[in-house]
Amino acid sequence: MIEVSNLTKRYAGRTAVSDISFAVARGEIVGLLGPNGAGKSTTMRVLSCFMPATSGTARVAGFDVFHQSAEVRRRIGYMPENNPLYPEMRVREYLKFRARLKGLGWRRSRERVTTVMEQCGLADVGRRVIGQLSKGYRQRVGLADALVHEPELIILDEPTIGLDPHQIRAVRQLIKSLAGKHTVLISTHILPEAEMMCSRMLIMFDGKILASDTPENLQRRMAGNSQIIAEIAAPAGALRECFSQIPEIELFDVSAGEGEFQRCVLTPRDGLDLRPMIFALARDRGWVIRELTRHRHSLEDIYVQITRPDEEEE
Amino acid sequence: MLREREAPMKIFWTLLRRELSAYFFSLTGYVIIAAVTFLIGESFAQLIDGLGTDPWPMPVTQMFFGSIYFWMIVLLVSPVITMRLFALEKASGTFETLMTTPVGDFQVVASKFAAALVFYVVMWLPLLICLLIVGRFTNQASALDSGTVGGMYLGIFLAGGFFLSFGCLASALTRSQMAAAMISLAFGISQFALAWWAKNNPVSEQWQSQLLSCLNIFDQMNDFARGVVDTRAVIFYASVTMLFLFLTLRLVESRRWK
């Protein structure tokens, strides 16, 4: 559906996007993650034919975004950052206007507007003036506009920014319902959202793509450094002596927990899962264990690690 | 996915309707119309006052053009009408949503200019009412002579096209409505200065002087107001309008090459 190869975009002496390449298959929901200034919005603007690339190519549904831009624009629905709308128009009026611009006929545009308003929860606010709507509703109008002509590719730039958790959930559910029939490219810097919505994520930083994988795989890549946390009722000295004798434990830290329990944080060597070993150890010595967990790296840890300026991981 | 091929004219009408609704369903639009109506009325009141019961020395329309009001209106109104056309869209971001639909740049420029022109013509309709009143209550047959009124409206239309097309160009140059308005105003004033200079310098054999007399919009409008349609003037206005619109189109298209 999307094929980007060696895309570079420079403006005013600054390189916003630097030689990126990626592909998105039909029906996928892909997230573009990255801090502000990473190049996500620029990439989306190039894909939606709003601005040309400095070099490299991008193709949507087989059409080149520069040479066949009208064909590309017919097949995409785009919601830019900050969701710009015409505040003086009414919701239904605006959506009908947009539907007509995208090539739908009178009858078809009326049908689609009704459908899309129901889909986005706008059925009650059809006659309201957009300028008087709350942010949540305005975001839904922007989404409805992106969906109105049933595009093959939907590009959403920060669709949930400024929304409250309830509204975010509604938008998330809507986007998930689009998978399969539509291809969706979302940019966000809200990690839990990306984790929940996207089948694949591209992490961008400083104009480059640093990682491209499913959330589970990204987790797995970090799992090698996962620490084990255990709370064991035993004298601290004995614990330390035990741990130092086990070669699989690279580092350990024992500190006082509640009552007689000691809190142990163990770093394994070579990504081993130490939990069975610790359990066996405690059982043999007759120590009580009340917690034995493997610290699961949140996506945030992965993200922060990957986007650290002095350290990059491909 | 059912979709009809979008005909260019259909897109043009859709865009035009939306631009017109932005003018006619907004407070600013009616404030402009009200202000212009007031100025037109004021000018006629002064004219009639000045003449007392003397006969009108020249056609009513010509007298109106002779007054400062006509030019003041044209000068001030075209920046105000056109400043938001492109600048507001670019500043608010709706330009991005507009240009990522399958619309052509030409249709966008054409529809915005056409909407500005339609609004401008509607804005001048109160002039007809003033002429009607003058015709009714005085013995001036020439007030409603179709030749002079037709010529006058043609002049208004052509002058409008001229200044509004430049206003479109100014609006497309910048993201700031104020800057666009200033640029348009500067252009308008420079045209007036040119015309004033031409008026005060007698026409001589030199080509510079001939050229200057062609650019004398005051005299041209005077002719129109008398009902005299000089095709040279028509061609001048029409072609310069086309030039400004062409430049506007190039500006809008240029974002694709940057």
Contacts between the chains, C-beta under 8 A, distances in Angstrom:
chain1	res1	chain2	res2	distance
A	11	B	258	7.5
A	45	B	96	7.5
A	48	B	100	4.5
A	49	B	99	7.9
A	49	B	100	6.1
A	50	B	96	5.5
A	50	B	99	6.0
A	50	B	100	5.4
A	50	B	255	7.6
A	51	B	255	6.4
A	51	B	256	7.5
A	51	B	258	6.9
A	52	B	256	5.6
A	52	B	257	6.5
A	52	B	258	7.2
A	66	B	256	7.8
A	69	B	256	7.7
A	70	B	102	5.1
A	70	B	104	7.9
A	73	B	100	5.9
A	73	B	101	6.1
A	73	B	102	4.4
A	74	B	3	7.4
A	74	B	102	4.7
A	76	B	100	7.2
A	78	B	96	8.0
A	78	B	97	7.1
A	78	B	100	4.7
A	79	B	97	8.0
A	80	B	93	6.0
A	80	B	96	4.9
A	80	B	97	6.3
A	82	B	93	5.9
A	84	B	92	5.3
A	84	B	93	3.3
A	84	B	94	4.5
A	84	B	96	6.7
A	84	B	97	5.8
A	85	B	94	7.1
A	85	B	97	8.0
A	86	B	18	7.9
A	86	B	22	7.6
A	86	B	94	6.2
A	88	B	22	6.5
A	88	B	25	6.8
A	88	B	26	6.1
A	89	B	18	7.8
A	89	B	21	7.6
A	97	B	14	6.5
A	97	B	17	8.0
A	97	B	18	5.4
A	98	B	101	7.3
A	100	B	10	7.3
A	100	B	11	7.7
A	100	B	14	4.4
A	101	B	6	7.9
A	101	B	11	6.4
A	101	B	14	5.9
A	101	B	15	7.4
A	101	B	98	7.8
A	101	B	101	4.7
A	101	B	102	7.7
A	101	B	103	5.9
A	102	B	3	7.9
A	102	B	6	7.4
A	102	B	101	5.4
A	102	B	102	6.5
A	103	B	3	5.3
A	103	B	4	6.2
A	103	B	5	6.7
A	103	B	6	3.5
A	103	B	102	6.2
A	104	B	3	6.4
A	104	B	4	7.0
A	105	B	4	4.8
A	108	B	2	6.5
A	108	B	3	7.7
A	108	B	4	7.2
A	145	B	97	7.4
A	149	B	3	6.7
A	150	B	1	5.1
A	152	B	1	7.6
